Amino acid sequence: MADNENFNSRRHVMRVAAGVGGAALAAGLGVLNAHAADSDGGRARRHGVRTYVLVHGTHSAGAFWTAIGRELALRGHRVVAVDQPLHGTERFVPAAYQTQDLRALATEPSPVAALTLDDFERRVTGVVRRAARLGGPVVLVGHSMGGVSLSRVGNAVPELLAHICYMAAFCPSRSMPSLNACAASPEGQHAITPLDQLVGDPEKLGVLRLNWRTSDRRDRAVFKEMICAGYSDVAFLRVLEGMQTDESMTAYDGRAVGRADTWGRIPRTYLRFGKDRTVATELQDRMIAEADALTPDNRFTVHSVPDAGHLGPEDPARVTEMLHGLRV
């Protein structure tokens, strides 16, 4: 009986806490810059230089954007890949994760538990403000959990954004006001929920903790299907190397509904991935529809990639061309 209660508790936590709502993960450099800033930004405007601000998802870092960012930079744009607090270059690595002491890993405290969606919003808004001072349009792009930051930042500084782009990302609405609510929706239930892969009790730790270094074949198969379906085994191992163990449960529950008079006036695009098993395609479609209902005169431009899983195509060229082609 105790085992059943524990399993049901873990299932409840995972369903309410987004089923690891969108593991946007990879490895590499975090910031790329194609042009030095002009003192008045005039040259940037005349030459059509944009600044792309790229926001990663859960258990991830700005390094996720390395390949796409590099290609955007080579097309003449400034690119800044944001590391959210305690992610990427600031990442928290549990000591027990390094040693693979699984018993200790189940209880080791995490500073990530204290993070809120406000912390994420402040980090991204600060980068957007600095990018806007460089001159030229600012395009804000978010993958997976990064979408909730896009909605919050769009409410905070809509005048600084020329375009926002959700890449298989959470876009909460009035009926689904948080990432948790999106994932708990009927459409969200089509996603893979790695219940058996949880390490420790999320309610006690305050984080969703996953052991990406597991030697268990079943666990690795779940992770690959969840985020890297269609990737080669070599590419999947590269992704695993860049993953972060912990993500804040509090941030998953933060309200992130775009308002019609702020976020709703920014031109927006959704990159829809047809084989996504983390942000289910059915959920992507519902989020797009509810956003369009809020602002029928400013609807999503939708680009669909039918054969892409959660991380998008293994070849970054397709996504790069979509981002390069955004109308600003």
C-alpha positions in Angstrom: 0.0 0.0 0.0 2.8 2.4 0.9 4.4 1.8 -2.5 1.2 2.5 -4.3 0.7 5.7 -2.4 4.2 6.8 -3.2 3.7 6.0 -6.9 0.4 8.0 -7.0 2.0 10.9 -5.2 4.9 11.0 -7.7 2.4 10.7 -10.6 0.4 13.7 -9.2 3.5 15.8 -8.8 4.7 15.1 -12.3 1.3 15.8 -13.9 0.9 19.0 -12.0 4.5 20.0 -12.4 4.5 19.7 -16.2 5.9 16.3 -16.8 9.3 17.8 -17.1 7.5 20.4 -19.2 9.9 20.7 -22.1 13.5 19.7 -21.8 15.3 22.0 -24.1 18.8 20.7 -23.9 22.1 20.7 -25.7 25.8 21.7 -25.3 28.1 24.4 -26.6 28.8 28.1 -26.4 26.2 30.5 -24.8 26.6 33.9 -26.5 27.4 34.9 -30.1 27.7 38.4 -31.4 27.9 39.2 -35.1 28.5 42.9 -34.8 29.9 45.4 -32.3 27.3 47.9 -31.1 27.2 51.4 -32.7 27.1 54.3 -30.3 23.8 55.5 -31.5 22.5 52.3 -33.1 22.0 54.1 -36.4 24.1 51.8 -38.5 22.3 48.7 -37.1 19.0 50.1 -38.2 20.2 51.1 -41.7 21.8 47.7 -42.3 18.8 45.7 -41.0 20.8 44.1 -38.1 18.5 42.4 -35.6 19.3 41.1 -32.1 18.0 37.7 -31.4 17.5 37.0 -27.7 17.2 33.2 -27.2 15.7 31.6 -24.1 16.2 28.0 -23.2 13.8 25.6 -21.6 13.7 23.5 -18.5 16.8 21.5 -17.3 18.8 23.4 -20.0 21.0 26.5 -20.7 21.8 29.1 -23.3 24.1 26.5 -24.8 21.1 24.8 -26.3 21.1 27.5 -29.0 24.7 27.1 -30.1 24.2 25.8 -33.6 21.2 28.0 -34.4 22.9 31.0 -32.9 26.0 30.5 -34.9 24.1 30.3 -38.2 22.1 33.5 -37.3 25.3 35.3 -36.5 26.8 34.2 -39.9 23.7 35.8 -41.5 24.7 39.1 -40.0 22.6 39.2 -36.8 23.6 39.8 -33.2 22.7 36.7 -31.0 22.5 36.5 -27.3 21.6 33.1 -25.7 20.4 33.7 -22.1 21.3 31.5 -19.2 18.5 31.7 -16.6 19.6 32.0 -12.9 21.5 28.9 -11.7 21.5 27.5 -15.2 24.3 27.2 -17.7 27.5 29.0 -16.6 25.8 29.4 -13.1 24.5 25.9 -13.0 24.0 24.0 -9.8 25.6 20.5 -10.0 24.7 18.2 -7.0 27.8 16.6 -5.6 26.0 13.3 -5.6 25.3 13.6 -9.3 29.0 13.9 -10.0 29.8 10.7 -8.0 26.5 9.0 -9.0 25.7 8.3 -5.4 22.0 7.7 -6.1 20.9 7.5 -2.4 22.5 10.8 -1.6 21.2 12.4 -4.8 17.7 11.6 -3.7 18.0 14.0 -0.8 20.7 16.6 -1.6 19.3 20.1 -1.2 19.1 22.3 -4.3 19.3 26.2 -4.5 17.3 25.9 -7.7 14.2 25.2 -5.5 14.1 28.9 -4.5 13.9 30.2 -8.1 10.6 31.6 -9.3 9.2 32.7 -12.6 9.9 36.3 -11.5 13.6 35.5 -11.4 13.4 34.1 -14.9 11.5 37.1 -16.2 13.9 39.6 -14.6 16.9 37.9 -16.3 15.4 37.9 -19.7 13.9 41.4 -19.4 17.4 42.7 -18.4 18.9 41.2 -21.5 16.2 42.6 -23.8 16.7 46.1 -22.4 20.4 45.9 -23.1 19.8 44.5 -26.6 17.3 47.3 -27.4 20.0 49.9 -26.6 22.2 48.5 -29.3 19.7 49.7 -32.0 17.8 47.6 -34.5 14.9 45.3 -33.9 14.9 42.8 -31.0 13.5 39.3 -31.7 12.7 37.2 -28.6 12.7 33.4 -29.1 11.9 30.8 -26.5 11.9 27.0 -26.6 9.8 24.8 -24.4 9.7 26.3 -20.9 11.3 29.4 -22.3 7.8 30.3 -23.7 6.5 31.3 -20.2 9.3 33.9 -20.0 8.4 35.2 -23.5 4.8 35.8 -22.3 5.9 37.6 -19.2 8.5 39.7 -20.9 6.0 40.6 -23.6 3.7 41.9 -21.0 6.6 43.9 -19.3 8.3 45.5 -22.3 6.2 45.1 -25.4 7.6 48.4 -26.8 11.1 46.8 -27.0 10.2 43.8 -29.0 9.8 43.6 -32.7 8.7 39.9 -32.8 8.3 37.0 -30.4 8.7 33.4 -31.5 7.6 30.3 -29.6 9.6 27.2 -30.7 7.6 24.2 -29.5 7.1 26.3 -26.4 4.6 26.8 -23.6 2.2 29.7 -24.2 -0.2 29.8 -21.3 -3.7 31.3 -21.7 -6.6 32.3 -19.4 -7.8 28.7 -19.3 -4.3 27.4 -18.7 -2.5 30.2 -16.9 0.8 28.4 -16.0 3.1 25.8 -17.4 1.7 23.3 -14.9 -1.9 24.0 -16.1 -0.9 23.6 -19.7 0.8 20.2 -19.0 -2.2 19.0 -16.9 -4.7 19.8 -19.7 -6.2 16.9 -21.7 -4.0 17.9 -24.6 -0.9 17.9 -22.4 -1.5 14.3 -21.4 -0.3 13.2 -24.8 3.3 14.0 -23.6 5.7 11.5 -22.1 5.9 11.8 -18.3 9.1 10.2 -16.9 7.6 9.1 -13.6 10.0 6.3 -13.0 13.0 8.5 -13.8 12.4 11.0 -10.9 15.1 11.1 -8.3 13.9 11.9 -4.8 10.6 13.4 -3.7 9.9 16.6 -5.7 7.7 18.0 -3.0 10.5 17.7 -0.4 13.3 18.8 -2.8 11.4 21.6 -4.4 12.8 20.6 -7.7 12.2 18.0 -10.4 15.4 16.1 -10.4 16.5 13.7 -13.1 19.7 11.6 -13.5 20.7 12.2 -17.1 23.9 10.1 -16.5 21.9 7.0 -15.8 23.3 3.7 -17.0 19.8 2.2 -17.2 18.8 1.5 -20.8 15.1 1.9 -20.1 15.6 5.3 -18.6 17.8 6.4 -21.6 15.1 5.2 -24.0 12.5 7.3 -22.3 14.7 10.3 -22.4 15.4 9.9 -26.0 11.8 9.4 -27.0 10.8 12.4 -24.9 13.2 14.9 -26.3 15.4 13.5 -29.1 13.2 11.1 -31.1 14.7 10.8 -34.5 18.2 11.9 -33.4 21.2 9.7 -34.0 22.7 8.0 -30.9 25.8 10.1 -31.1 23.7 13.3 -31.2 21.6 12.1 -28.3 24.7 11.5 -26.1 25.8 15.1 -26.8 22.4 16.3 -25.7 22.6 14.3 -22.5 26.0 15.9 -21.7 24.4 19.3 -21.6 21.5 18.5 -19.3 20.9 20.0 -15.9 19.6 17.8 -13.1 17.2 20.2 -11.4 14.4 22.6 -12.3 12.3 24.7 -10.0 8.8 23.4 -9.3 7.7 26.9 -8.2 8.6 28.3 -11.6 6.4 25.7 -13.2 3.5 27.1 -11.3 4.1 30.8 -12.1 1.3 32.6 -13.9 2.4 33.6 -17.5 -0.7 34.8 -19.4 -0.1 37.3 -22.2 -2.3 40.3 -22.0 -4.1 41.6 -25.2 -2.9 45.2 -24.7 0.8 44.4 -24.2 2.0 41.0 -25.3 -1.0 40.7 -27.7 0.2 43.6 -29.9 3.6 42.1 -30.6 3.9 40.2 -34.0 4.3 36.5 -33.1 5.2 33.2 -34.6 4.9 29.6 -33.5 7.2 26.9 -34.7 5.1 23.8 -34.4 6.9 20.4 -34.1 4.7 17.5 -35.2 6.4 14.7 -33.3 7.0 16.5 -30.0 6.6 14.2 -27.0 7.3 16.8 -24.4 5.1 19.7 -25.4 2.5 17.5 -27.2 1.4 18.7 -30.6 -2.2 18.6 -29.5 -1.3 21.1 -26.7 0.7 23.3 -29.1 -2.4 23.5 -31.3 -4.7 24.5 -28.3 -2.2 27.1 -27.1 -2.1 28.7 -30.6 -5.9 28.7 -30.9 -6.4 30.3 -27.5 -3.8 33.0 -28.1 -5.5 33.8 -31.5 -8.9 34.0 -29.8 -7.5 36.6 -27.4 -6.1 38.8 -30.2 -7.9 37.8 -33.5 -6.4 40.8 -35.3 -2.9 39.7 -34.4 -2.7 35.9 -34.8 0.2 33.6 -34.7 2.1 32.9 -37.9 2.5 29.1 -37.7 5.4 27.2 -39.3 5.0 23.5 -38.9 7.8 20.9 -39.0 5.8 17.6 -39.2 8.7 15.3 -38.6 10.4 17.2 -35.7 10.6 16.0 -32.1 10.9 18.3 -29.2 14.4 19.6 -29.9 13.6 20.3 -33.5 15.4 18.9 -36.5 18.9 17.5 -35.9 20.0 19.8 -38.8 19.6 23.4 -37.4 19.4 24.9 -40.9 15.6 24.6 -41.1 14.9 26.4 -37.9 17.6 29.0 -38.6 15.9 29.9 -41.9 12.6 30.2 -40.2 14.1 32.6 -37.6 16.0 34.5 -40.2 12.9 35.0 -42.2 10.7 36.4 -39.4 9.1 39.7 -40.5 10.0 42.6 -38.3 
